[in-house]
Amino acid sequence: MMPKVKEHICPSCNGTGFPASMQPINPGHKIYPAKCKACGGKGKIADAD
């Protein structure tokens, strides 16, 4: 049997996988944010029992 893994939304990025970043001042400029370090870009954190 597989152990049950509880997952919860990452509080650092609110489940997006990317931490909140500042919006660019110049329109048309895109910022590619780094992956959230807390969840590794997954948006969810697994609780290990």
A tleap script that builds the chain and sets N, CA, C and O, in Angstrom:
source leaprc.protein.ff14SB
mol = sequence {
  NMET MET PRO LYS VAL LYS GLU HIE ILE CYS
  PRO SER CYS ASN GLY THR GLY PHE PRO ALA
  SER MET GLN PRO ILE ASN PRO GLY HIE LYS
  ILE TYR PRO ALA LYS CYS LYS ALA CYS GLY
  GLY LYS GLY LYS ILE ALA ASP ALA CASP
}
set mol.1.N position { 0.828 -1.200 0.000 }
set mol.1.CA position { 0.000 0.000 0.000 }
set mol.1.C position { 0.862 1.251 0.000 }
set mol.1.O position { 1.921 1.302 0.625 }
set mol.2.N position { 0.381 2.254 -0.717 }
set mol.2.CA position { 1.090 3.529 -0.757 }
set mol.2.C position { 0.723 4.342 0.479 }
set mol.2.O position { -0.445 4.393 0.866 }
set mol.3.N position { 1.719 4.981 1.101 }
set mol.3.CA position { 1.388 5.847 2.238 }
set mol.3.C position { 0.630 7.074 1.754 }
set mol.3.O position { 0.918 7.614 0.685 }
set mol.4.N position { -0.335 7.506 2.546 }
set mol.4.CA position { -1.101 8.689 2.166 }
set mol.4.C position { -0.235 9.923 2.357 }
set mol.4.O position { 0.407 10.101 3.392 }
set mol.5.N position { -0.233 10.770 1.338 }
set mol.5.CA position { 0.540 12.004 1.394 }
set mol.5.C position { -0.434 13.163 1.360 }
set mol.5.O position { -1.229 13.304 0.431 }
set mol.6.N position { -0.358 13.984 2.383 }
set mol.6.CA position { -1.210 15.169 2.418 }
set mol.6.C position { -0.481 16.303 1.720 }
set mol.6.O position { 0.694 16.560 1.981 }
set mol.7.N position { -1.192 16.974 0.834 }
set mol.7.CA position { -0.607 18.113 0.144 }
set mol.7.C position { -1.393 19.365 0.502 }
set mol.7.O position { -2.615 19.331 0.648 }
set mol.8.N position { -0.682 20.447 0.639 }
set mol.8.CA position { -1.355 21.719 0.852 }
set mol.8.C position { -0.737 22.770 -0.047 }
set mol.8.O position { 0.406 22.638 -0.483 }
set mol.9.N position { -1.499 23.811 -0.320 }
set mol.9.CA position { -1.027 24.867 -1.206 }
set mol.9.C position { 0.161 25.573 -0.569 }
set mol.9.O position { 0.150 25.896 0.619 }
set mol.10.N position { 1.168 25.802 -1.367 }
set mol.10.CA position { 2.379 26.466 -0.881 }
set mol.10.C position { 2.046 27.899 -0.466 }
set mol.10.O position { 1.519 28.666 -1.272 }
set mol.11.N position { 2.346 28.271 0.783 }
set mol.11.CA position { 2.021 29.630 1.230 }
set mol.11.C position { 2.914 30.700 0.607 }
set mol.11.O position { 2.546 31.874 0.567 }
set mol.12.N position { 4.082 30.296 0.123 }
set mol.12.CA position { 5.001 31.289 -0.431 }
set mol.12.C position { 4.554 31.816 -1.785 }
set mol.12.O position { 4.813 32.969 -2.130 }
set mol.13.N position { 3.876 30.957 -2.553 }
set mol.13.CA position { 3.480 31.364 -3.909 }
set mol.13.C position { 1.980 31.226 -4.141 }
set mol.13.O position { 1.499 31.437 -5.254 }
set mol.14.N position { 1.235 30.871 -3.086 }
set mol.14.CA position { -0.217 30.703 -3.194 }
set mol.14.C position { -0.604 29.677 -4.253 }
set mol.14.O position { -1.633 29.818 -4.912 }
set mol.15.N position { 0.218 28.650 -4.415 }
set mol.15.CA position { -0.131 27.565 -5.319 }
set mol.15.C position { 0.193 27.824 -6.775 }
set mol.15.O position { -0.130 27.000 -7.630 }
set mol.16.N position { 0.819 28.939 -7.077 }
set mol.16.CA position { 1.125 29.234 -8.473 }
set mol.16.C position { 2.425 28.579 -8.927 }
set mol.16.O position { 2.628 28.363 -10.122 }
set mol.17.N position { 3.302 28.265 -7.983 }
set mol.17.CA position { 4.595 27.698 -8.346 }
set mol.17.C position { 5.645 28.773 -8.566 }
set mol.17.O position { 6.831 28.477 -8.711 }
set mol.18.N position { 5.202 30.020 -8.591 }
set mol.18.CA position { 6.118 31.137 -8.771 }
set mol.18.C position { 5.829 32.178 -7.701 }
set mol.18.O position { 4.674 32.560 -7.517 }
set mol.19.N position { 6.851 32.647 -6.990 }
set mol.19.CA position { 6.606 33.658 -5.962 }
set mol.19.C position { 6.124 34.959 -6.592 }
set mol.19.O position { 6.424 35.248 -7.750 }
set mol.20.N position { 5.382 35.732 -5.827 }
set mol.20.CA position { 4.867 37.006 -6.331 }
set mol.20.C position { 6.033 37.892 -6.731 }
set mol.20.O position { 6.985 38.068 -5.971 }
set mol.21.N position { 5.947 38.447 -7.932 }
set mol.21.CA position { 7.023 39.304 -8.410 }
set mol.21.C position { 6.455 40.675 -8.746 }
set mol.21.O position { 5.256 40.838 -8.974 }
set mol.22.N position { 7.335 41.636 -8.770 }
set mol.22.CA position { 6.906 42.991 -9.099 }
set mol.22.C position { 6.529 43.050 -10.575 }
set mol.22.O position { 7.199 42.464 -11.425 }
set mol.23.N position { 5.453 43.762 -10.861 }
set mol.23.CA position { 5.045 43.928 -12.253 }
set mol.23.C position { 5.988 44.929 -12.923 }
set mol.23.O position { 6.408 45.899 -12.292 }
set mol.24.N position { 6.321 44.703 -14.185 }
set mol.24.CA position { 7.211 45.641 -14.878 }
set mol.24.C position { 6.544 46.996 -15.062 }
set mol.24.O position { 5.336 47.083 -15.282 }
set mol.25.N position { 7.332 48.034 -14.971 }
set mol.25.CA position { 6.803 49.383 -15.159 }
set mol.25.C position { 6.538 49.625 -16.642 }
set mol.25.O position { 5.550 50.263 -17.008 }
set mol.26.N position { 7.417 49.118 -17.485 }
set mol.26.CA position { 7.260 49.319 -18.923 }
set mol.26.C position { 6.276 48.306 -19.478 }
set mol.26.O position { 6.484 47.104 -19.315 }
set mol.27.N position { 5.210 48.754 -20.128 }
set mol.27.CA position { 4.294 47.792 -20.749 }
set mol.27.C position { 4.997 47.073 -21.899 }
set mol.27.O position { 5.820 47.659 -22.603 }
set mol.28.N position { 4.663 45.812 -22.075 }
set mol.28.CA position { 5.302 45.030 -23.131 }
set mol.28.C position { 6.518 44.269 -22.642 }
set mol.28.O position { 7.007 43.367 -23.323 }
set mol.29.N position { 7.011 44.630 -21.458 }
set mol.29.CA position { 8.144 43.899 -20.889 }
set mol.29.C position { 7.615 42.717 -20.101 }
set mol.29.O position { 6.723 42.872 -19.267 }
set mol.30.N position { 8.155 41.545 -20.358 }
set mol.30.CA position { 7.730 40.369 -19.608 }
set mol.30.C position { 8.820 39.978 -18.622 }
set mol.30.O position { 10.008 39.977 -18.941 }
set mol.31.N position { 8.373 39.643 -17.404 }
set mol.31.CA position { 9.315 39.140 -16.404 }
set mol.31.C position { 9.039 37.653 -16.236 }
set mol.31.O position { 7.905 37.253 -15.973 }
set mol.32.N position { 10.061 36.848 -16.384 }
set mol.32.CA position { 9.911 35.417 -16.169 }
set mol.32.C position { 10.409 35.117 -14.770 }
set mol.32.O position { 11.616 35.086 -14.531 }
set mol.33.N position { 9.490 34.896 -13.846 }
set mol.33.CA position { 9.913 34.705 -12.458 }
set mol.33.C position { 10.599 33.365 -12.250 }
set mol.33.O position { 10.364 32.403 -12.982 }
set mol.34.N position { 11.445 33.327 -11.242 }
set mol.34.CA position { 12.098 32.077 -10.873 }
set mol.34.C position { 11.091 31.188 -10.170 }
set mol.34.O position { 10.124 31.675 -9.585 }
set mol.35.N position { 11.316 29.897 -10.228 }
set mol.35.CA position { 10.426 28.968 -9.539 }
set mol.35.C position { 10.479 29.209 -8.034 }
set mol.35.O position { 11.509 29.601 -7.484 }
set mol.36.N position { 9.360 28.969 -7.391 }
set mol.36.CA position { 9.274 29.133 -5.947 }
set mol.36.C position { 10.232 28.151 -5.278 }
set mol.36.O position { 10.213 26.956 -5.571 }
set mol.37.N position { 11.059 28.658 -4.390 }
set mol.37.CA position { 12.050 27.791 -3.730 }
set mol.37.C position { 11.410 26.892 -2.683 }
set mol.37.O position { 11.923 25.810 -2.395 }
set mol.38.N position { 10.293 27.334 -2.111 }
set mol.38.CA position { 9.664 26.564 -1.044 }
set mol.38.C position { 9.064 25.257 -1.568 }
set mol.38.O position { 9.129 24.227 -0.898 }
set mol.39.N position { 8.480 25.306 -2.771 }
set mol.39.CA position { 7.802 24.115 -3.296 }
set mol.39.C position { 8.454 23.607 -4.576 }
set mol.39.O position { 7.995 22.617 -5.146 }
set mol.40.N position { 9.504 24.257 -5.034 }
set mol.40.CA position { 10.181 23.811 -6.234 }
set mol.40.C position { 9.376 24.060 -7.496 }
set mol.40.O position { 9.575 23.380 -8.503 }
set mol.41.N position { 8.473 25.021 -7.455 }
set mol.41.CA position { 7.677 25.347 -8.631 }
set mol.41.C position { 6.445 24.496 -8.806 }
set mol.41.O position { 5.759 24.597 -9.824 }
set mol.42.N position { 6.149 23.652 -7.822 }
set mol.42.CA position { 4.993 22.763 -7.955 }
set mol.42.C position { 3.694 23.423 -7.490 }
set mol.42.O position { 2.612 23.083 -7.968 }
set mol.43.N position { 3.807 24.357 -6.568 }
set mol.43.CA position { 2.616 25.035 -6.051 }
set mol.43.C position { 1.994 24.323 -4.868 }
set mol.43.O position { 1.109 24.858 -4.201 }
set mol.44.N position { 2.463 23.112 -4.614 }
set mol.44.CA position { 1.955 22.354 -3.474 }
set mol.44.C position { 3.115 21.792 -2.686 }
set mol.44.O position { 4.163 21.472 -3.245 }
set mol.45.N position { 2.924 21.674 -1.385 }
set mol.45.CA position { 3.936 21.085 -0.518 }
set mol.45.C position { 3.351 19.820 0.100 }
set mol.45.O position { 2.249 19.835 0.649 }
set mol.46.N position { 4.093 18.744 0.004 }
set mol.46.CA position { 3.634 17.486 0.587 }
set mol.46.C position { 4.098 17.392 2.035 }
set mol.46.O position { 5.261 17.643 2.349 }
set mol.47.N position { 3.173 17.028 2.903 }
set mol.47.CA position { 3.525 16.830 4.301 }
set mol.47.C position { 4.003 15.390 4.497 }
set mol.47.O position { 3.266 14.439 4.238 }
set mol.48.N position { 5.234 15.247 4.953 }
set mol.48.CA position { 5.755 13.909 5.217 }
set mol.48.C position { 5.398 13.493 6.637 }
set mol.48.O position { 5.732 14.190 7.595 }
set mol.49.N position { 4.728 12.372 6.771 }
set mol.49.CA position { 4.361 11.897 8.106 }
set mol.49.C position { 5.504 11.102 8.715 }
set mol.49.O position { 5.388 10.616 9.840 }
savepdb mol mol.pdb
quit
